């Protein structure tokens, strides 16, 4: 395999952008992630003052993120011309009432590009530069999930539909290669090493319907999870939130309970299994599917929650999924409150090289417990916190 030549790649992409855009103006939507920032730096080298960087504050970014990211991008050494565009209400309105993951992703994509289209027309930009990477293309064309930034590869003509030509300098690179380019370009490590964040932001981490209080709880849980888990350096780690509604007397609960009892050598009466109303995306036979989310709680003899190793929990998950094909994701209880509240949170942490497959990160129980307790203290409308013990496959990294 040919060695990845950073200097050659950067020079080639800068010249290619110059050749395509010429003396015209171009627009790029930046998020503070490594993909869009690397693209912005490449385009800025090619275009200088003819590049307009916009950050769409779409309501689905993390706490304080628009202002924080804008400051980092606009100051030395990057000095990118960044403008924040407040479109919170527009995005919340367009996604209101939607429960299905693909419906939400497609609604986000359409709103995202319509907003950029209006901005591009107003600013006289015929080109949009964006940080699509190879994994985005593979997942979307392979039917795993719709990445919001994949257009031409699935037959969408961006010129006809939105009025601009899309330029994708990173579309042949894996995430690790993008980080190499970012380091080569001198992008600060807080961005070059930043963990991935989905283009649709927290909208895909709110499983099911997006509600204001649910989104606000997720933002708090996200901040806590990132603070407590960072020390263990997983490749990606975050929180998701679900409605605390399960399918009563679901036929899968009893078989899963028996599997857990057998593997952990615990009496069935100490095991509670729930199958949630909302489904999550999974992978079977290389294709995306929707599957059920099963949650397991096991009590020790003293009444506390049993704390098996992550290896054991992953093995348990594997047996549950094999024996119950309708299940694509297994959660294990970390901590909970006595009273039932409207929502539950799941913590996700994985190790991966290419984001096409992923292993569950072996977080210590001290960290899991600390994370759960802080989330429950900060989010009074959350009553349980779980650890997602499902690799990719059979689950996708994101729940939606």
Beta strands, then each sheet from edge to edge (+ up, - down):
strand 1: 25-29
strand 2: 51-57
strand 3: 82-86
strand 4: 125-129
strand 5: 165-167
strand 6: 236-243
strand 7: 271-284
strand 8: 287-298
strand 9: 327-336
strand 10: 343-351
strand 11: 359-360
strand 12: 382-388
sheet 1: 3+ 2+ 1+ 4+ 5+
sheet 2: 6+ 10- 11+
sheet 3: 6+ 10- 12- 9+ 8+ 7-
end
